Amino acid sequence: MASRSNSPISGIQSLLRDERFWKIAFQGLILLFVVNLLWHFSATLNDNMLNRGTQFGFGFLGNPAGFAIGESLLDYRAQDAYSKAIQAGIVNSLRVMIVGVILATSVGITAGVASFSDNWLLYKLSRAYVGLVRNVPLLLQLFFWYLAVFFSFPAPRSPFVFPNSDASWLILSKKGIYLPGPSFTPATWNGLILLAVSLLLIGLFIRSINVIRSGQYRGGLGALLNYGVSIALIPVLLIAEFFLLFNWSTEAGIYFKGALPALISNPQGLWVIVLLVLLLPLVLLSRWRTQLIVEQGQSGKPQLLAIAALILFGILIVLFALGWEAPVAGMNDEGAFTGGVTGGLRLSLEYAAIVTGLTFYTGAFIAEIVRAGIQSVSQGQWEAARSLGLSSGLAMRMVVFPQALRVIIPPLNSEFMNLAKNSSLALAIGYPDLYSIANTTFNQTGRPVEVFLLMMATYLVINLLISVNMNQLNSAVQFKER
């Protein structure tokens, strides 16, 4: 006669008493509820659209847009399709996000570190900047930069030229801001933007590979979904990388060339690729030098010399191989300005205003994050660095700041995503970003649902890419316990 403990009823009872079963069951029920809710919403939406005589779909994207875009790196014309207009808006938004992240990080780190400066004036300036900018709404700051600062520039026929008309390095007028810049074509700039997005996608690809290799699917429904999504993402990412990096065609709705073809088509673009390739030996040499110093007690001087040589080579490429051009203001035979400017890098007033506003606004929050991260490092680390004879600057750069990164990076992730989302405020000052173009599109087509879904998906993907890559960076700087 079988024992009672081996009966089916006993097995079910033990399963019901298992805490792990209830955790998975609860997650499964929540997932079913969310799927059912989304299905109900989509069915209701479809019924409402049918009652209005319309049907959900994205076929309207192939229709001619019929409106012009003030500035675009794509060769866009008013008779092009809505899909090209939206792609032009995405590229314009990425221009703001990429430059804004770089500049805001630089400003934030500088202001955050300056709050620990021994210089009284520098300390007060950093604290005044953070206190003022963080407490003024971003939209108000954008209006200030655009209307009070940039829109007060002189007329195109009487521009501000620095230092003089014979050697102009800076030209300011209501037509735009002209700076010395590399002789890149619009396709080359577009290639650089696509390359930056490709690097974010590569980070997501590496993360998916690591999830599969480490077998993180064990341990619950959430981990199982994570594993399944990682498997599904790999072919999608490979296809996306092909279009972003290697696509040569401008037909079939893909209106931009891939990053590498766009860069290879320009001699200066090839040097940009060389600069990116130089990063690999720099990282390897730096790690090798650190390993020799820590594990073998060597000086690492040969590796340091090699790193210095590579950096010098990179500086020479930047200075002499990118074809830098200074802006030249057009003048007639009588020596009067004509309003035209040739050469150099042109920034529209709208682009300059949105980038400047986002830079200083986000930089103020980043400064507080940096200050909190530095304060998280114990005072003993400062004292130990000074006992070795390091100055305050060297102690900050070599001892304190590297340890503070583990506290700085997680909230920095949120600030980067906030900057990406806040870029949609460019509509207020007339910069044609994704939201501005999408707003015009759904007003003309009467398709707000489809257009808003496209916008939501775009901002969601961009923020997910930022989050994934920042999380990987955060894992890299965390202390490794043994």
LINQUI-V421525 format. One record per helix or strand. SS is the DSSP state (~ for helix, > for strand). FROM is the first residue (numbers start at 1). TO is the last residue. If there is no record, write none. Layout:
# LINQUI-V421525
ss/from/to
SS/FROM/TO
SS/FROM/TO
This chain:
# LINQUI-V421525
ss/from/to
~/4/6
~/8/16
~/19/51
~/59/62
>/64/64
>/81/81
~/82/114
~/120/134
~/138/152
~/156/158
>/160/163
>/168/173
>/176/179
>/181/182
~/186/214
~/221/246
~/259/264
~/267/296
~/301/320
>/324/325
>/328/331
>/337/342
>/345/347
~/349/375
~/379/387
~/392/429
~/434/445
~/448/477
